[in-house]
Amino acid sequence: MTWNNQSSASEFILLGLPIRKEEQGMYYALFLVLYLTTVLGNLLIILLIRLDSRLHTPMYFFLSHLALTDVSFSSVTAPKMLMNMLTQSQFISYAGCISQEFFSLLFGDLDSFLLTSMAYDRYVAICHSLHYTTIMSQSLCFLLVIGSWTLSTAIDLLHTLLLLHLSFSRDNTLHHFFCDLSALLKLSSSDTTNDMVILTVGTVVITVPFMCILVSYGHIGATILRAPSIKGICKALSTCGSHLCVVSLYYGSVIGIYFSPSSSNTNDKDVIVAALYSLVTPMLNPFIYSLRNRDMKGAVGKIFSRATFSG
């Protein structure tokens, strides 16, 4: 196995969240509720989009994939963290750590690409509304999703292959609750260019989609300002409000984790922000779209009405 030749560490110790032992039970219950709410909320969104024909549009097609990605992303980190808190075990095997790193990056990057596709969808809806159905065809929507999966998988395979060539013989203690890429790079004792390539690729993957989103909303803002009206502004807010909230949560967390100045005193802060990023943000997404979107509220009411009538 390649990694056994490159690293003498057969397992890692996850120090977990900076929580005192007497508070473990309370936080375990809190994180369990957060995780279950994330899973149930996002699965409900997928179910509503599938069942309600009014939601069979490009925006909700992307939203259903975003919801599935959020469930998968939380499921990569939360169950292991909860199990460690319950059993008081801090160990994770080397293969398990590398797998967790790969899938957490995969679904994190996929989130970014899907949010970019949704921004493009909103741009077409507002800036080219007369041609919306022609431009945002079913084939283009499928192509954008398949492209997001392909890019995410290729990038994260590159990250993981480079990571496998790093040595972790110096220490095997991770100041984190999961095998985060930045924490693994800090732990590596290798003096190679691999870590620089990993960081460079990671920065590009975050900044390019973010710039595309900013460009899309720049065009949306310019379109609205050309003929400013209360009706146009309200339409733009109702169309883009939910997406903007999710983008702000996602990139706010990412910037807080990976782009803030690092020091020896920031480990606890990084871990807490990562917990918000991997547990709280995916949980809030379904609430944002449900509470701010009339179609989603209508679909929820329709499902409950059917259930009540059947009962």
N, C-alpha and C positions, 0 to 999 in steps of 0.2 A: 504494500500500500504506500503510495507516494508520501502521505503526510507523516507516516512513522519514520521515514528516512529524513525528513526535514525538521521534525520537532521531537524533542525528548519528552514533551508533555503528553501523557496518555489521557489526562482529564484536566478539567479546570474547576476552580472553586469560584462560585458566584456569591459575592458578598450580599447581594440583594439590595433592597431599599434601605435607606438610613432610618430604620425604625427600632425603637427600644423593645426588648423582649416582652415586657409587660403589655405592650400595645399591639403585639403580633395578632392576637385573636380579633381585635376590633378591625384592624386593617385587612385581615384576611376576609372577613365578612364584607367589608366595603368593596374590595377588589373583585370578589366573587359576584356581587350584585352588579358592579360595573360591567364585568365580562358577560354575564348572562343577559343584561340589558342590551349590550352591543350585538350579541348573536340574535336575540329575539327581535330587536328593532330592525336590524338590517334584513333579516329573513322575511319580516312582515312587509318591508318595502318591495322586496323581490316578488313576493306573493301577490301584493296589490297590483303591481305593474303587469304581472302575468294574467291576472284575472279580469282586470278592467280594460276594455278595448279602447277607452278614451286615453289611456296612458301608453298606447302603442305608437309612440312618437320617438324621434331621435334622442331628445333630451332624456326621456325616461329609459330608453334603451341603454344609454351611457350610465344613467343613475343606477340601474339594476346591476351593471358590472362593477360600479364603484362600491355598491353595498356588499356584493360578494367579496370584493377585494378587502374591504374593511373587516369583514368577518374572518377571512383567512389571515389577515395581518395580525389581528388580536390573538387568534388561535395559535400563532407561532410562538408567542411569548407568554401569554397569560396563564395557560394551563401548567407550564413548567414552573412559573413563579409561584402559583398557588400551591402546587404540590410540594415545592421546597419549603414554603412557609408552614404547611401542614405537617410535614415529616421532619422539619428542622434539618433537612439535608441540603448541602450547598454544592454538591458535586454534579458535574455534567461531563460526559465523555467527550473526547476530542472530536470524534465523528459527529456526535450529537450537536456539539458547539458549532462546527462548520456548517452543518445542515441548517441550524437555527439562523446563523448569519446569512446564509444564502437566501432562505425563504423570507426573512424579514426585509432584506434588501429588495428582493423580487417584488413583493407586494407593496413596499414603500414606493419604489420607482413606478410601479404600475398605477398607483394612486395619482402620481404626478402626471403621467401621460394621459390618463383618463380625464383628469381635471382640465388639461390642455385641450383635449378633444371637445369637452363640454363648453369651454370658452369659445372655441371656433364655432360650435353650434349656435351659441348665443350671438356671436358676431354676425353670422349669416342671417339669423332670425330678425335682427334689428337693422342691419346695414343693407341687406339684400332680401327684404321680406317678400317681395313679389316673386322671387326665384327660389324661395326657401325649399319648397318640396322638390324642385328639380336638382338643386345643388346637394342637399342633404338626403340623397337617395339611400335606399337600404344597403346597396352594395358599398357605398362610401362609408356608412356607419360600421359595417362589418370589417371593412379594410382598416379603419382607424383602430378598432378594438384588436384585431389580429396584429396590426403593426405595433400597438402598445405592448402586447404580450411578447412579441418577437424581440423588440428592442430591449425590454426589461430582462428577458431571459438571457440574451446575448451579453448584455452589460454585466449582469450579475455572475454569469459563468466566468467572465474575464476577471472580475473582482475575486471570485473564489479561487480560481486557478492561481492567481498571483499570491493570494493569501496562503495557499498550501505550500509555497516555497519559502515562507518566512519561518524563522526559528523562534520557539517559545521556551528555550531551555533555562532562561534566567528566572522566571517566575511563572506560576500558573494561577494567580489570584486576580480575578476580574472585579473591579469596583463597579459592578453593575448587576441588574437582575436578569439579564439575558446576554447572549454573545453578540454584543454590538460591535460593528466594524471598527469604529474609532477607538473603543476600549481595547480591542485585540491589537490594533496597530501600536497603541501606547505600550502594550505589554511585550511586543516583539523585540527580540535582541538582535535581529538581523540588521546588518549595515548594507542595505541594497537600495536600488532605485525602485523596487517593487512598491514600497509604501507610498512613494511620491507619485507613481503612476496611478495607484488606487485612489489617492486623494484628488488627483487632477481629474480623472474620469468621473468620480463622484461629484465633484464641483460642477462639471459640465452638465451632468445629468440633472442636477437640481436647478442650475441657473438658466439653461436654454428653455425648458418648458415654462419657467416662471416669466422669462422675457416674452415668450409667445403669448402668454396670458395677458401680460401688461399691454402688448401691442394690440391684441384683440379688444381689450377694454378701452384703449386709447381711441381706436376707430369708433367704438360704440359711443364714447363720450363726444367725439367730434360730430357724429351723425345727429345726436340729440341736440347739440348746441347750434347746428345749422338752422333748425326750426324749433326753438325752445317753446314748450307748452307744458302745462300741468299734466295734461293727458299723456303726452309723450314720456315725461319723466316718470309718471306713475307706472306706465307700461314697462319701461326699462327696469324700474325697481322690482316690479312683480316678476319680470322675466329673469333678471340677473341676481336678485337679492340673495336667494338661497345659495347660489353658486359662489358668490363673493364671500359669504360668511364661511363656507367650507374651505375655500382657498385661503382665507385669512387665518383660519385655525391651523390648517396643514402647514403652510409656509412659515407662519409665526413660530410654530413648534420646531420646525426644521432649522430655521435661522437661530433659534435659541439654543439648539443642541450643537450644531456643527459650525456656526459662523461667529459665535461669541468668543472673546479671548479666553484661552485656556490657561489654567494654572493649577497648582496642586490643591488649591482650595475649592475648585469648581466641581470636583467629582460628585459630591452630594447633589449640587444643583443640576448637573447633567443627567443624573439618574432620575431625579424628580421630574424634569422636563420630558425625559424619554417616557416616563410612565404616563404623563399627560398625553403625549404624542401617540402612544401605542394603545392606550386604554380609553382615555376620555374623549379624544377627537373622533375615533370611529363610533363611539356611543352617541355623540351629539349629532352626527350627520343625519340619521333618520329623523330626529326631532326637528332639526332645522328645516328639512324638506317637508315634513308633515305640517308643521305649524305655520310656515310661511307660504305654502302653496295651496291654492284653492282646489286644484285637481286632486291632489293627494288627500286633502280633507274630505272631498266628495267621495273618493274611493273608499276611505275608511268608513264614512257614514253608510255607504252602500253595502259594505260587507257586514257591518253591525246590524243594518236593517234586515238583511237576508237571514242572519243568524237569529234575530228576534222573531221574524216571521215564521221561520222553520220551527223554532221552539214553541 
